[in-house]
Structures are given as structure tokens and as C-alpha cells.
């Protein structure tokens, strides 16, 4: 990552929270619920699973599959639903843009309605 990236996060400080990721490490920490580098090791193995949003392939949802497995087993309520893909997630999810080369970038104002369509209240 070259610059700070504005993202929307679901299941962190409530729902639909706008925040920034500053580097790969901050992305991995946010997916596990940390805004700062924790004084202890993270709870889960690092993972970034990407889902391209059906109606806009430039928008991705990023989550940690290990956190999802645990949250699903723990009975956490759903945070994201993508009916077109038959996907329901129960963990923290980050939404941002992703270019052809995999470079992450800011959500654009016109992306917000698309993301909110899939983020559950």
C-alpha cells in the first residue's frame, strides 16, 4: 500500500464505519478487531479472503476466513449478505476498491450505496 486508504468496515465499532488502513499490517489487525498493534499476538492466523461485489467488480469485501469460521461457530449474527453469490458472513468485513493488479484504493462516494446494500444493519 502506498497511501492511506479510506474503507468502510462492517462489524467494527458497530456497523458501516468509515476508517483508514495505512499498510498491510493495519489491514490484518482491523480484520481481527485491533486499531493499534496489540501487546500480544493476534488471535488468528493472517488471512485475507477477497470477494468481488457482483454489481461492481471494482469493489471488494475482505475478511479473515479463520475469524469467520470462529464467529460462525460462536453464533455471531450475520454482518454481510450477498444473495447473488449465496454468501453470508458473520465476521468483520472491510470494503474498498481493488484494481486489476490487486492494488487496494479508496472507496468512492458512489460506491457507498452499493456496499450498504450488502452490509447488514
PLY file of the C-alpha trace (Angstrom):
ply
format ascii 1.0
element vertex 121
property float x
property float y
property float z
element edge 120
property int vertex1
property int vertex2
end_header
0.00 0.00 0.00
1.35 3.36 -0.97
-1.08 5.70 0.82
-3.72 5.61 3.49
-6.88 4.05 2.09
-10.40 5.03 3.12
-12.51 1.91 3.67
-15.91 1.04 5.11
-15.89 -1.59 7.83
-18.75 -3.77 8.99
-18.91 -5.29 12.47
-16.33 -2.90 13.98
-17.43 -0.04 16.22
-20.92 -1.00 15.11
-21.94 -1.12 11.50
-20.75 0.77 8.43
-17.80 2.54 9.99
-15.53 4.60 7.74
-11.87 4.28 8.68
-8.43 4.17 7.11
-5.93 1.42 6.59
-2.33 2.59 6.46
-0.49 -0.58 5.49
-0.88 -4.33 5.18
-0.35 -4.81 8.90
-3.15 -2.37 9.80
-5.48 -4.24 7.43
-4.74 -7.56 9.12
-5.16 -6.04 12.59
-8.52 -4.45 11.73
-9.83 -7.78 10.44
-9.19 -9.13 13.95
-10.59 -6.09 15.76
-7.44 -4.12 16.64
-6.85 -0.46 15.79
-3.31 -0.50 17.25
-0.53 -3.03 17.33
-1.59 -5.30 20.20
0.84 -6.11 23.03
0.04 -9.79 22.49
-0.01 -11.95 19.35
-3.15 -11.73 17.22
-5.74 -14.42 17.93
-5.96 -15.84 14.42
-3.64 -16.74 11.58
-3.40 -13.97 8.99
-5.75 -14.35 6.05
-7.27 -12.01 3.50
-10.14 -13.55 1.60
-11.47 -11.29 -1.17
-14.98 -11.29 -2.61
-15.66 -9.07 -5.62
-19.08 -7.43 -5.30
-21.44 -8.77 -8.00
-22.69 -5.43 -9.35
-19.30 -3.66 -9.26
-16.19 -5.77 -9.76
-14.01 -2.85 -8.63
-15.33 -3.15 -5.05
-14.10 -5.96 -2.83
-15.07 -7.25 0.56
-12.09 -8.50 2.56
-12.36 -10.77 5.59
-10.30 -13.29 7.56
-11.63 -16.82 6.94
-10.31 -18.03 10.32
-12.25 -15.32 12.18
-15.32 -16.14 10.07
-15.12 -19.84 10.99
-14.94 -18.96 14.68
-17.68 -16.32 14.55
-19.99 -18.69 12.67
-19.42 -21.45 15.27
-19.95 -18.94 18.09
-23.36 -17.94 16.74
-22.46 -14.36 15.86
-25.13 -12.56 13.86
-24.59 -12.05 10.15
-22.72 -8.91 9.08
-22.77 -9.27 5.28
-25.20 -10.97 2.92
-24.55 -11.39 -0.82
-27.62 -13.30 -2.07
-26.41 -13.37 -5.70
-23.45 -15.47 -4.57
-25.21 -17.32 -1.74
-22.68 -15.88 0.76
-23.38 -14.78 4.32
-20.55 -13.64 6.58
-20.53 -13.22 10.36
-17.16 -11.54 10.93
-15.61 -8.12 10.47
-15.50 -7.15 6.80
-13.64 -4.35 5.03
-14.96 -2.83 1.80
-12.67 -0.94 -0.56
-11.73 -0.76 -4.23
-9.31 -3.19 -5.83
-7.62 -2.59 -9.16
-6.76 -5.15 -11.82
-3.27 -5.54 -10.33
-4.67 -6.15 -6.83
-3.80 -2.67 -5.55
-6.31 -1.52 -2.93
-7.71 2.01 -3.09
-10.28 4.34 -1.54
-13.97 3.70 -1.78
-15.55 6.37 -3.95
-18.66 8.26 -2.82
-20.73 6.46 -5.46
-19.61 3.08 -4.03
-21.25 3.63 -0.64
-24.81 2.70 -1.69
-23.55 -0.49 -3.32
-21.62 -1.51 -0.20
-24.52 -0.67 2.11
-26.77 -2.94 0.05
-24.74 -5.94 1.28
-23.77 -4.78 4.79
-26.48 -5.78 7.24
-27.78 -3.34 9.85
0 1
1 2
2 3
3 4
4 5
5 6
6 7
7 8
8 9
9 10
10 11
11 12
12 13
13 14
14 15
15 16
16 17
17 18
18 19
19 20
20 21
21 22
22 23
23 24
24 25
25 26
26 27
27 28
28 29
29 30
30 31
31 32
32 33
33 34
34 35
35 36
36 37
37 38
38 39
39 40
40 41
41 42
42 43
43 44
44 45
45 46
46 47
47 48
48 49
49 50
50 51
51 52
52 53
53 54
54 55
55 56
56 57
57 58
58 59
59 60
60 61
61 62
62 63
63 64
64 65
65 66
66 67
67 68
68 69
69 70
70 71
71 72
72 73
73 74
74 75
75 76
76 77
77 78
78 79
79 80
80 81
81 82
82 83
83 84
84 85
85 86
86 87
87 88
88 89
89 90
90 91
91 92
92 93
93 94
94 95
95 96
96 97
97 98
98 99
99 100
100 101
101 102
102 103
103 104
104 105
105 106
106 107
107 108
108 109
109 110
110 111
111 112
112 113
113 114
114 115
115 116
116 117
117 118
118 119
119 120
